[in-house]
Amino acid sequence: MIDERMKTLYFIAASLVALTLAGQASSQCFADYKAKQDNPLRLQYGIIELPASACGSRGAAQSYAAPVIGASGWTLLQIESIFDATEFQRRRANAGAIHLRQ
């Protein structure tokens, strides 16, 4: 009986861990953005990985992304869209060398 209970508890614990990890993976989101540098003027299209707290709206994404992008000397112009990991795979080819900021 004890062995059977331990197996059941182990199965339940493993299932909960798997569900938690699956939920975290599906909540991963990204935003594509446009940014600029002055003197000389340079424009950039890029993708940034967002924390879950910034996935809900463009405003939240912009608040998160502006200082991250600004740290490398760029000024965020706008967040184009927010999307999931599947869409990231499709879009990253268009982002060039600056395809992902974290």
Backbone hydrogen bonds, N-H to C=O, Kabsch-Sander energy under -0.5 kcal/mol:
donor,donor_aa,acceptor,acceptor_aa,energy
5,R,1,M,-2.3
6,M,2,I,-2.5
7,K,3,D,-2.1
8,T,4,E,-2.1
9,L,5,R,-2.8
10,Y,6,M,-2.7
11,F,7,K,-2.5
12,I,8,T,-2.4
13,A,9,L,-2.7
14,A,10,Y,-2.7
15,S,11,F,-2.3
16,L,12,I,-2.3
17,V,13,A,-2.2
18,A,14,A,-2.3
19,L,15,S,-2.5
20,T,16,L,-2.3
21,L,17,V,-2.6
22,A,18,A,-2.3
23,G,19,L,-2.2
24,Q,20,T,-2.1
25,A,21,L,-2.3
26,S,22,A,-1.9
27,S,23,G,-0.9
28,Q,25,A,-1.0
29,C,50,L,-0.7
30,F,83,F,-3.0
31,A,48,I,-2.3
32,D,81,S,-1.8
33,Y,46,G,-2.5
34,K,78,Q,-2.3
35,A,44,Q,-2.3
36,K,75,T,-2.0
37,Q,42,R,-2.2
42,R,37,Q,-2.4
44,Q,35,A,-2.4
46,G,33,Y,-1.9
47,I,98,I,-0.6
48,I,31,A,-2.7
49,E,101,R,-2.9
50,L,29,C,-2.4
54,A,51,P,-2.1
55,C,52,A,-1.3
61,A,57,S,-2.2
62,Q,58,R,-2.8
63,S,59,G,-2.3
64,Y,60,A,-1.7
65,A,61,A,-3.0
66,A,62,Q,-2.5
68,V,64,Y,-0.9
69,I,65,A,-3.0
70,G,66,A,-2.5
71,A,67,P,-1.4
72,S,69,I,-1.3
73,G,70,G,-2.1
74,W,69,I,-1.5
75,T,36,K,-2.9
76,L,74,W,-0.5
77,L,34,K,-3.0
78,Q,34,K,-1.6
80,E,32,D,-3.0
80,E,78,Q,-0.6
81,S,32,D,-1.0
83,F,30,F,-2.8
85,A,28,Q,-0.6
88,F,84,D,-1.9
89,Q,85,A,-1.6
90,R,86,T,-1.0
91,R,87,E,-2.3
92,R,88,F,-2.3
94,N,91,R,-1.8
95,A,91,R,-0.6
95,A,92,R,-0.8
96,G,93,A,-0.6
98,I,95,A,-0.7
99,H,97,A,-1.2
101,R,47,I,-1.9
